[in-house]
Amino acid sequence: MSRPAPLELLARRAAEHEKRHLTRRLVCVGPANGRWVSVQGRRCLLLASNDYLGLSSHPRLAEAALEATLTCGTGAGASRLISGTLELHLRLEEAIARFKEAEAALLFPTGYMANLGVLSSLAGPGDLIVSDQLNHASLIDACRLSRAQVRVYPHGDVAAAEGLLAQGPDDGLRLLVSDGVFSMDGDLAPLPGLLAAARRQGALLVIDDAHGTGVWGARGRGSLEHCGLKPTPETVMIGTFSKALGGLGGFAAGAREVIQSLVNGARSFIFTTAPPPAQVAVALAALGLVDDEPQRRDKLHCLAALLRGLLIEQGLTLLSESGPIVPVLVGPADRALALAQALWQQGVFAPAIRPPTVPQGSSRLRLAVSAAHEEEDMHLAARALAAACREAGL
């Protein structure tokens, strides 16, 4: 019996994905980014971007990128531990540490690489990682790479998390890991309970605040600030510049011992070229704008509350109670695809979110509000979604 050819096997797998309505395709939203974009020739209101504060088109960020490129060139040319560390990198890391009220910070090329580097270098064989069921894929991959024992607790269940931590090895490191804001549900982690549990069990609390930084808290410091908490020496904060801060790059902030461990052990930091000067300059400028333009954050939450109220009036099932992530639960993947297509025909772009990004049977439209939007956009989106639901038979 002959074996099937490799490409034939791939074609079979692709056909199976298609049958289950799980095939992904790239969709261009060009040529320009902003609240209105062109999608397959149709002018659409964009409700799928994580540019929560609308900073990606801010002139200060563009000017910072241009100046850094002209001054320092287009690339760092080497990894950070060889000759790739520029003055800009050090200035940004100092600014991140101040912003997150931590002793030190370390820059990574992306948020994904930050998560991989933090967990896979801090934890290893003989250690225990306790992780929320709905944590981001990058945290899941990082847990696997660490080769530590990994235990998963039901979403947001502090008691279950602490129970698993208590079973950890006496002579090994224990890590309690959670998103600060869950990217597909939009809810916040129960951080006061998690922090208390980590303290009682002698564990590090690792918070990926990719969707909280710049968005939550009176000063935009993130989900910890929103919960009225101060970082402790045992708190490791991970974040990204690719969402509310309008650029690209990830970071970790925490105690000096933690950051030194990452410098010496995080493979996604050690074995990659340093972020280019333009990217670093944009990040520096964005941190300043969080303080200089707090009205963006206020506007964002007002717009999100408006949209949420309009959708609730229509009887739609939403998965979050506040914040710019407004997931509309649909259920089966094929129905979510049909609704997204109907919404696109109404002039609003918000693709269907399907497994494995979300659990089976919980496909949805993930509407994302930005401070770049206006009130009329929220009314337009609500009307368009109502019409789309009728067209899709939902």
VOGU-3710 file (C-alpha; in Angstrom, 3 decimals, decimal comma):
1> msrpaplell> 0,000/0,000/0,000  1,499/3,303/-1,087  1,699/6,261/1,251  -0,139/9,442/0,291  2,099/12,242/-0,941  2,817/15,059/1,537  0,881/17,645/-0,468  -2,054/15,265/-0,720  -2,109/14,954/3,073  -2,071/18,731/3,409
11> arraaehekr> -4,908/19,020/0,890  -6,969/16,497/2,881  -6,442/18,461/6,090  -7,397/21,689/4,332  -10,579/20,058/3,020  -11,463/18,929/6,531  -11,003/22,485/7,833  -13,209/23,773/5,021  -15,915/21,247/5,869  -15,934/22,406/9,496
21> hltrrlvcvg> -16,045/26,105/8,471  -12,629/26,704/10,058  -10,563/27,752/7,019  -8,716/31,042/7,395  -7,954/33,436/4,547  -5,989/36,658/4,475  -8,162/39,733/3,917  -6,527/43,026/2,967  -7,920/46,094/4,731  -5,712/48,516/2,820
31> pangrwvsvq> -4,432/50,746/1,621  -4,627/52,773/4,846  -5,373/51,970/8,475  -7,952/53,951/10,429  -11,600/53,881/11,382  -12,633/53,491/7,723  -10,904/50,963/5,484  -11,428/49,278/2,142  -12,244/45,562/2,349  -12,587/43,748/-0,986
41> grrclllasn> -13,570/46,983/-2,679  -16,174/47,970/-0,082  -15,712/50,970/2,222  -16,163/49,634/5,754  -16,179/50,869/9,320  -13,378/48,940/11,011  -14,467/47,242/14,248  -11,770/44,589/14,414  -8,588/46,483/15,315  -6,811/46,470/18,684
51> dylglsshpr> -5,713/50,087/18,131  -7,768/50,983/21,197  -6,469/54,522/21,727  -6,227/55,319/18,017  -2,508/56,032/18,341  -1,326/54,155/15,252  -2,044/57,225/13,128  -0,899/59,816/15,682  1,560/62,315/14,139  3,869/62,190/17,182
61> laeaaleatl> 4,442/58,486/16,617  5,123/58,965/12,912  7,539/61,804/13,638  9,347/59,719/16,267  9,757/56,840/13,827  11,111/59,095/11,097  13,579/60,894/13,364  14,904/57,621/14,816  15,328/56,127/11,345  17,232/59,145/10,080
71> tcgtgagasr> 19,420/59,263/13,200  20,020/55,563/13,947  19,246/53,765/10,685  16,631/51,173/9,799  17,866/48,225/11,862  19,833/47,409/14,994  21,994/44,925/13,109  22,548/42,401/15,889  21,053/40,758/18,934  20,920/42,735/22,164
81> lisgtlelhl> 23,748/40,771/23,784  26,123/41,297/20,863  26,077/44,852/19,467  22,340/45,442/19,039  21,649/47,399/22,228  21,196/51,052/21,373  20,688/53,974/23,730  17,062/54,028/22,581  16,524/50,472/23,868  17,821/51,398/27,311
91> rleeaiarfk> 15,759/54,577/27,448  12,616/52,643/26,544  13,258/49,965/29,168  13,718/52,644/31,819  10,457/54,265/30,682  8,593/50,940/30,802  9,817/50,286/34,340  8,595/53,727/35,454  5,294/53,274/33,644  4,637/49,891/35,266
101> eaeaallfpt> 6,138/50,910/38,643  8,671/48,102/38,495  12,371/47,877/39,311  13,367/46,971/35,780  12,031/45,998/32,362  13,137/44,172/29,235  12,064/44,799/25,640  11,147/41,978/23,229  10,420/42,246/19,488  6,765/41,197/19,998
111> gymanlgvls> 4,350/40,429/22,797  4,258/36,788/21,697  8,028/36,558/22,099  7,801/38,232/25,507  5,401/35,555/26,748  7,524/32,757/25,317  10,666/34,203/26,870  9,256/34,892/30,321  7,652/31,534/31,047  10,166/29,311/29,280
121> slagpgdliv> 13,109/30,939/31,076  11,652/31,376/34,574  10,119/27,888/34,797  11,613/24,521/33,933  11,639/20,877/34,990  10,779/20,606/38,678  8,715/23,809/38,642  4,933/24,306/38,460  2,891/26,641/36,247  -0,795/27,140/37,063
131> sdqlnhasli> -2,555/28,714/34,081  -6,060/30,058/33,356  -8,122/27,967/30,946  -8,655/30,898/28,548  -5,114/32,281/28,497  -3,754/33,482/25,170  -2,157/30,985/22,786  1,273/32,537/23,367  1,024/31,739/27,087  -0,101/28,199/26,292
141> dacrlsraqv> 2,864/27,728/23,950  5,192/29,228/26,553  3,953/26,765/29,169  4,701/23,874/26,823  8,168/25,177/26,011  9,082/25,563/29,667  9,000/21,789/30,320  7,609/22,586/33,758  4,575/20,800/35,147  1,501/22,691/33,873
151> rvyphgdvaa> -1,913/22,634/35,539  -4,899/24,485/34,079  -7,676/25,932/36,249  -11,246/26,842/35,181  -11,499/30,367/33,861  -11,288/32,943/36,634  -11,577/30,380/39,463  -9,261/31,719/42,165  -9,957/28,892/44,625  -9,132/26,261/42,011
161> aegllaqgpd> -5,949/28,110/41,057  -4,788/28,272/44,660  -5,601/24,611/45,196  -3,361/23,674/42,284  -0,582/25,975/43,488  -0,687/24,293/46,888  0,173/20,983/45,207  3,401/22,369/43,779  6,869/21,139/44,684  8,382/22,511/47,889
171> dglrllvsdg> 11,779/23,074/46,293  10,607/24,340/42,921  9,312/27,629/41,552  5,553/28,144/41,371  4,037/30,490/38,782  0,416/31,637/38,613  -0,266/32,848/35,072  -3,212/34,803/33,698  -4,174/37,312/31,073  -5,055/40,644/32,646
181> vfsmdgdlap> -7,800/41,191/30,058  -8,929/38,158/28,088  -8,673/39,004/24,421  -11,668/37,104/23,067  -14,110/37,487/25,986  -13,095/40,996/27,044  -13,405/40,266/30,771  -10,776/41,103/33,384  -8,971/38,547/35,512  -9,855/38,467/39,244
191> lpgllaaarr> -6,491/40,001/40,058  -7,041/40,791/43,764  -7,814/37,143/44,429  -5,013/35,857/42,213  -2,463/38,157/43,845  -3,547/37,072/47,328  -3,412/33,401/46,317  0,073/33,803/44,832  1,302/35,474/48,028  -0,123/32,745/50,265
201> qgallvidda> 1,438/30,012/48,145  4,815/31,692/47,638  4,342/31,966/43,875  5,206/34,485/41,193  2,134/36,089/39,636  2,631/36,542/35,879  0,106/38,851/34,205  -0,067/39,283/30,441  -1,681/42,710/30,186  -1,528/43,053/26,414
211> hgtgvwgarg> -5,149/44,253/26,214  -5,064/46,214/29,486  -2,012/48,449/29,111  -3,054/51,938/28,072  -6,740/51,036/28,348  -7,519/50,248/31,986  -6,713/52,148/35,162  -7,003/55,831/35,995  -3,605/56,480/34,375  -3,766/53,704/31,800
221> rgslehcglk> -1,268/51,516/33,634  -3,403/48,445/33,085  -5,585/45,911/34,833  -3,636/45,956/38,120  -4,194/49,700/38,477  -7,852/49,275/37,525  -8,240/46,818/40,417  -6,581/49,245/42,829  -3,457/47,099/43,144  0,232/47,980/43,216
231> ptpetvmigt> 2,779/45,609/41,688  4,599/43,508/44,267  8,184/42,247/43,914  6,666/38,851/43,054  4,560/40,281/40,207  5,786/39,911/36,621  3,969/42,178/34,164  3,999/41,468/30,444  2,665/43,854/27,839  2,794/44,921/24,247
241> fskalgglgg> 3,072/48,073/22,168  1,062/46,566/19,299  -2,416/47,308/20,638  -3,418/50,435/22,575  0,078/51,899/22,125  -0,082/51,887/18,346  3,243/50,236/17,461  4,983/46,880/17,822  7,015/45,148/20,502  6,579/43,343/23,800
251> faagareviq> 8,011/43,806/27,261  8,323/42,289/30,706  8,568/44,365/33,871  9,290/43,256/37,407  11,981/42,719/40,010  15,622/43,034/38,966  16,140/39,343/39,703  13,381/38,476/37,233  14,705/40,719/34,483  18,247/39,447/34,973
261> slvngarsfi> 16,952/35,897/34,639  15,321/36,841/31,334  18,480/38,502/29,987  20,371/35,289/30,655  17,733/32,711/29,821  14,988/33,993/27,490  15,798/32,460/24,124  13,292/34,725/22,340  15,380/37,654/23,615  18,896/36,214/23,303
271> fttapppaqv> 18,688/34,683/19,838  16,943/37,398/17,847  17,933/40,739/16,367  17,085/43,762/18,507  13,979/45,776/17,561  14,743/48,523/15,009  15,156/52,136/16,157  11,877/53,323/14,607  9,895/50,695/16,511  11,572/51,672/19,788
281> avalaalglv> 11,030/55,392/19,246  7,335/54,835/18,525  7,001/52,895/21,782  8,667/55,693/23,756  6,385/58,305/22,226  3,294/56,182/22,877  4,057/55,848/26,590  4,221/59,633/26,776  0,872/60,001/25,010  -0,857/57,769/27,550
291> ddepqrrdkl> -0,131/60,501/30,106  -0,449/63,507/27,822  -3,808/62,582/26,255  -5,925/60,823/28,905  -9,065/62,018/27,100  -8,516/59,249/24,562  -9,032/56,636/27,267  -12,141/58,400/28,570  -13,613/58,625/25,079  -12,850/54,966/24,430
301> hclaallrgl> -14,803/53,754/27,445  -17,731/56,075/26,699  -17,963/54,786/23,121  -17,720/51,169/24,271  -20,507/51,696/26,801  -22,665/53,299/24,108  -22,195/50,415/21,675  -22,759/47,832/24,392  -26,024/49,498/25,416  -27,279/49,677/21,830
311> lieqgltlls> -26,557/45,989/21,249  -28,168/44,898/24,513  -31,314/46,779/23,459  -31,388/44,510/20,401  -31,321/41,421/22,632  -27,857/40,292/21,562  -25,750/38,111/23,888  -22,537/39,909/24,854  -19,649/38,243/26,672  -18,208/41,298/28,425
321> esgpivpvlv> -19,720/43,913/30,698  -17,358/46,794/29,990  -14,329/47,859/27,992  -13,534/48,139/24,287  -13,757/44,399/23,520  -17,424/43,685/22,762  -17,859/40,011/21,775  -21,242/39,070/20,295  -21,830/35,368/20,910  -23,180/33,434/17,914
331> gpadralala> -22,371/29,748/18,535  -21,683/27,536/15,488  -18,815/28,569/13,203  -20,944/28,585/10,031  -23,476/30,973/11,583  -20,707/33,301/12,744  -19,284/33,335/9,213  -22,701/34,118/7,766  -23,209/36,979/10,212  -19,760/38,450/9,504
341> qalwqqgvfa> -20,427/38,292/5,756  -23,801/39,989/6,169  -22,201/42,661/8,375  -19,555/43,316/5,716  -22,340/43,828/3,184  -23,759/46,425/5,576  -20,396/48,258/5,533  -18,907/47,106/8,852  -15,861/44,830/9,053  -15,625/42,456/12,023
351> pairpptvpq> -14,519/38,939/11,028  -15,899/35,798/12,651  -13,812/34,387/15,505  -13,879/30,584/15,415  -12,141/27,569/16,989  -9,359/27,041/17,889  -9,200/30,737/18,854  -12,319/30,216/20,972  -13,860/27,001/22,387  -16,059/24,831/20,184
361> gssrlrlavs> -19,601/26,128/19,952  -18,706/29,673/21,039  -17,891/31,333/17,722  -18,543/35,050/17,771  -18,027/38,452/16,296  -15,443/40,325/18,325  -16,249/44,006/17,979  -13,371/46,249/19,043  -13,933/49,924/19,778  -11,254/52,584/19,296
371> aaheeedmhl> -10,895/56,161/20,509  -10,601/56,990/16,801  -14,307/56,151/16,431  -17,126/58,640/16,900  -20,573/58,288/18,439  -22,226/58,066/15,028  -20,006/55,060/14,287  -21,477/53,185/17,246  -25,026/53,885/16,082  -24,097/52,858/12,549
381> aaralaaacr> -22,527/49,638/13,813  -25,577/48,754/15,907  -27,963/49,361/13,000  -25,740/47,387/10,650  -25,513/44,455/13,053  -29,298/44,398/13,477  -29,732/44,304/9,703  -27,024/41,650/9,365  -28,737/39,444/11,956  -31,975/39,633/9,973
391> eagl> -30,168/38,879/6,709  -28,306/35,922/8,225  -31,481/34,587/9,816  -30,240/35,002/13,382
//
